[in-house]
Amino acid sequence: MTPKLDFSILKTLTQLSGISGREGAVRAYLEELLSPYADEVRTDALGNLICVKKGTSGKNLLLCAHMDEVGLMVHFVDEQGFLRFVTVGGIDPRTLLAQRVWVQTQNGPLLGIIGTKPAHITTEADRAKAVLLKELFIDLGLPADTVKKQVRPGDFAVLARSYEEFGDGLISAKSIDNRAGVFVQAEVFKALKNPFYNVYAVFTVQEEVGVRGATTAAYGIEADVSLCLDTTGSADIPGVAPQDYIVRLGGGVGITALDARSITPQPLFEELKKMCQQARIPFQVRVAPRGGNDAGAVHLSKTGVPSCALALPTRNIHSNVEVCSKLDLEAMFRLTLQSAMQGIHF
Ligand SMILES: [Zn+2]
């Protein structure tokens, strides 16, 4: 019997704020959640959280899911108290127009608005222009001197958006990338009982800026095999040809053959597909010539680690209306749990 996923944990995870290099709130939540289930919990120098559960075979499975989300960092407070910012991770500036954000200050979060000129005072030519990051600003609605006292360059901000379940088993929130992978990995870790492998569940930092956390975490673990749990852009939307979808929402867990950073070794790739077929776990093959994830760092660690990126189809990725499917989450959970409990025999 597969345990039921507790989606309230995913809701909590998506409401936490943690851009790359500022994952502290997510790490603290996971440490408290998973410590009762772990034989060992530690945090390394970069901030990766490593939860260990001992197994029966003496072999080591490295699971990776990155805690960081894309977001903003304040670099300047202007004379009127408006904040100027840079993006951390890949964000399309068009998706930032007219959004609410939470600015994390030394005295707690402040709600900010990324303003935009209304149609009444712009021309058609204005509106046809590209949205430039340097023209955007955050309005905190406070006097300039108050803002200057409270907000410092280096403070970060995340998109503000509630978690909603809608449609046919779908979820929309900010930071589905990659709190969804974090959620599945946490639920797998909680369900482990005498697993085949020694399971190292690593919640990594700084994936969105170049898989930095996974690079050091993998180096510290003698992994025999690795699965990296992350989202992938699901382009199954109007205006895109079916051959360019990459994956389909609700089509099952994506088993990566290739992305821009790694190629899954053929025996591992074939075995994971076979495990899905035998256990009737919905899956789809992911071939993504653009984009990468933690597997790109893990498979190159030391003398090499056989690695596969398990991918959760996500529409509108890197925006505040990311969408994923419960069916895909459950498929990813089942494949990962079975891999840990029974071994991947490739
Ligand atoms: Zn990701």
Residues whose N, C-alpha, C, O or C-beta is under 5 A from the ligand:
A	BS01	ZN	D177 N178 D230 T231
